[in-house]
Amino acid sequence: MSELEILAARFEADRGHLRQVAQRILGSAHEADDAVQEAWVRLSRSDTTEVDNLTGWLTTVVSRVCLDMLRSRQARREDPAELPVVAAETADPEQEAVLADALGPALLLVLDTLGPRERLAFVLHDMFAVPFPEIAEIIGASPAVARQLASRARRRVQGSDPAIEGEIGRKREIVDAFLAAARGGDFSALLELLDPSVQLRADAAAVTMGVSALVSGPSEVAGVFNGRAKALRTALIDGLPGLVWALRGEPKVAFVFTIEGGHVTGIEQLADPATLAALEIEFV
């Protein structure tokens, strides 16, 4: 097989994932197929020999294509005279119905009210667990800004879809169980809550306190918290369950959890004062 054929086979293996990402960002199966095809065009023209995670690279590419499409869609809405006439047969009714069932009609309506960057940040983080630093690179902003965009979108979505509230409740149970296991020194219980690919990332301010910038793997992450979480408190951080260490009621370190499939896949340890000030923290 030629290099291009090998690349095409690799792309086909990721096509389903890429289409799912694009559909949830765009809300249109027809536009999603266009975005995925554009991602293939860009892949076929790029040198990816030094790309370690091709799936992640393709997710970034298709997300950027979707962001451009959202911005173009928004611009057309601002100038109705330029709205294109699209024949009804260009859409696949069956695909659109599947998408509507997956997201729910209320969520689809709310997503349409979000700005392009808000929508992308919310979908990538809350639906696909993409870390905020990676989202920040896609939208051309800082991780703190990406987090705030997703937070604003999440608040609007929570008010429209009871299923989102239920999901947050389940995540709260996992964070509470994590805190109880950490406080009690229950290493086995911590391991059961952690995904095999879990990573604990610390910002620069936290690193100056003596922690590692990156800890990978369940045993290693569990070891960081095991028996050492006495002062941590459960809190809603930008609307999602997490843990906070506070001094005289003022948050000094926030632990932001990414939870997928009932397991903790990532934890961000944030200690930068500017970042903490930008977070909405509600102790529960």
BELUR-V555136 format. One record per backbone hydrogen bond with DSSP energy under -0.5 kcal/mol. CO is the residue of the C=O (numbers start at 1). NH is the residue of the N-H. E is the energy in kcal/mol with one decimal. If there is no record, write none. Layout:
CO&NH&E ; CO&NH&E
This chain:
2&6&-2.3 ; 3&7&-2.4 ; 4&8&-2.4 ; 5&9&-2.2 ; 6&10&-2.1 ; 7&11&-2.3 ; 8&12&-2.4 ; 9&13&-1.4 ; 10&14&-0.8 ; 11&14&-0.9 ; 11&15&-0.8 ; 12&16&-0.5 ; 14&18&-2.6 ; 15&19&-2.9 ; 16&20&-2.0 ; 17&21&-2.3 ; 18&22&-2.6 ; 19&23&-2.9 ; 20&24&-1.9 ; 21&25&-1.9 ; 22&26&-2.9 ; 23&27&-2.8 ; 28&32&-2.1 ; 29&33&-2.0 ; 30&34&-1.5 ; 31&35&-2.3 ; 32&36&-2.6 ; 33&37&-2.2 ; 34&38&-2.1 ; 35&39&-1.9 ; 36&40&-1.8 ; 37&41&-2.1 ; 38&42&-2.3 ; 39&43&-2.3 ; 40&44&-2.9 ; 41&45&-0.9 ; 43&46&-1.6 ; 46&48&-0.8 ; 48&51&-1.7 ; 50&52&-0.7 ; 52&54&-0.6 ; 53&57&-2.2 ; 54&58&-2.9 ; 55&59&-2.3 ; 56&60&-2.1 ; 57&61&-2.2 ; 58&62&-2.9 ; 59&63&-1.9 ; 60&64&-2.2 ; 61&65&-2.2 ; 62&66&-2.3 ; 63&67&-2.3 ; 64&68&-2.1 ; 65&69&-2.1 ; 66&70&-2.7 ; 67&71&-2.3 ; 68&72&-2.2 ; 69&73&-2.5 ; 70&74&-2.6 ; 71&75&-2.2 ; 72&76&-2.1 ; 73&77&-1.8 ; 74&78&-1.6 ; 75&79&-0.8 ; 76&79&-0.6 ; 79&82&-2.5 ; 80&83&-1.6 ; 84&86&-0.7 ; 87&90&-1.8 ; 88&91&-1.4 ; 91&93&-0.8 ; 92&96&-2.5 ; 93&97&-2.2 ; 94&98&-2.1 ; 95&99&-2.3 ; 96&100&-2.4 ; 97&101&-2.3 ; 98&102&-2.1 ; 99&103&-2.3 ; 100&104&-2.8 ; 104&108&-2.2 ; 105&109&-1.9 ; 106&110&-2.1 ; 107&111&-2.9 ; 108&112&-1.5 ; 110&113&-1.6 ; 110&114&-0.5 ; 111&114&-1.2 ; 115&119&-2.8 ; 116&120&-2.3 ; 117&121&-2.6 ; 118&122&-2.5 ; 119&123&-2.6 ; 120&124&-2.6 ; 121&125&-2.0 ; 122&126&-2.5 ; 122&127&-0.6 ; 123&127&-1.6 ; 123&128&-0.8 ; 124&128&-0.7 ; 124&130&-2.4 ; 125&129&-1.3 ; 131&134&-0.6 ; 131&135&-1.9 ; 132&136&-3.0 ; 133&137&-1.3 ; 134&138&-1.4 ; 135&139&-2.3 ; 136&140&-1.2 ; 136&141&-2.3 ; 142&146&-2.4 ; 143&147&-2.4 ; 144&148&-2.0 ; 145&149&-2.5 ; 146&150&-2.1 ; 147&151&-2.2 ; 148&152&-2.6 ; 149&153&-2.0 ; 150&154&-2.6 ; 151&155&-2.2 ; 152&156&-1.5 ; 153&157&-2.2 ; 154&158&-2.9 ; 155&159&-1.1 ; 157&160&-1.9 ; 157&161&-1.5 ; 161&164&-1.3 ; 161&165&-1.0 ; 162&166&-2.0 ; 163&167&-2.0 ; 164&168&-2.2 ; 165&169&-2.0 ; 166&170&-1.8 ; 167&171&-2.1 ; 168&172&-2.3 ; 169&173&-1.7 ; 170&174&-1.6 ; 171&175&-2.4 ; 172&176&-2.8 ; 173&177&-2.2 ; 174&178&-2.3 ; 175&179&-2.6 ; 176&180&-2.4 ; 177&181&-2.3 ; 178&182&-2.4 ; 179&183&-2.7 ; 180&184&-2.1 ; 181&185&-0.6 ; 181&186&-2.6 ; 182&185&-0.8 ; 182&227&-2.5 ; 185&187&-1.4 ; 186&190&-1.8 ; 187&191&-2.2 ; 188&192&-1.8 ; 189&193&-1.0 ; 190&193&-0.7 ; 190&194&-0.9 ; 191&194&-0.7 ; 193&264&-3.0 ; 195&198&-2.1 ; 198&217&-2.5 ; 199&201&-0.6 ; 199&267&-2.2 ; 200&215&-2.2 ; 201&269&-3.6 ; 203&207&-2.1 ; 204&208&-1.6 ; 206&209&-1.3 ; 206&211&-1.1 ; 207&210&-2.0 ; 213&202&-2.2 ; 215&200&-3.1 ; 217&221&-2.6 ; 218&222&-2.9 ; 219&223&-1.9 ; 220&224&-1.1 ; 221&224&-0.5 ; 221&225&-1.2 ; 222&226&-2.4 ; 225&228&-2.7 ; 229&232&-1.1 ; 231&246&-0.5 ; 233&244&-2.4 ; 234&284&-1.8 ; 235&237&-0.7 ; 235&242&-2.6 ; 236&238&-0.7 ; 236&282&-2.2 ; 237&240&-1.6 ; 240&237&-3.7 ; 241&257&-0.6 ; 242&235&-2.3 ; 243&255&-3.5 ; 244&233&-2.4 ; 244&246&-0.6 ; 245&252&-3.1 ; 245&253&-1.8 ; 246&248&-0.5 ; 247&250&-1.8 ; 249&251&-0.6 ; 250&247&-2.6 ; 253&245&-2.9 ; 254&256&-0.6 ; 254&270&-3.1 ; 255&243&-2.1 ; 255&257&-0.6 ; 256&268&-2.6 ; 257&259&-0.5 ; 258&265&-2.7 ; 258&266&-1.5 ; 260&263&-1.4 ; 263&260&-2.6 ; 263&265&-0.6 ; 264&195&-2.7 ; 265&199&-0.9 ; 266&258&-3.0 ; 267&201&-2.8 ; 267&269&-0.5 ; 268&256&-2.6 ; 268&270&-0.7 ; 269&203&-2.3 ; 269&271&-0.5 ; 270&254&-2.6 ; 272&276&-2.7 ; 273&277&-2.4 ; 274&278&-1.3 ; 275&279&-0.8 ; 276&279&-0.8 ; 279&281&-0.8 ; 280&238&-3.2 ; 280&282&-0.5 ; 282&236&-3.1
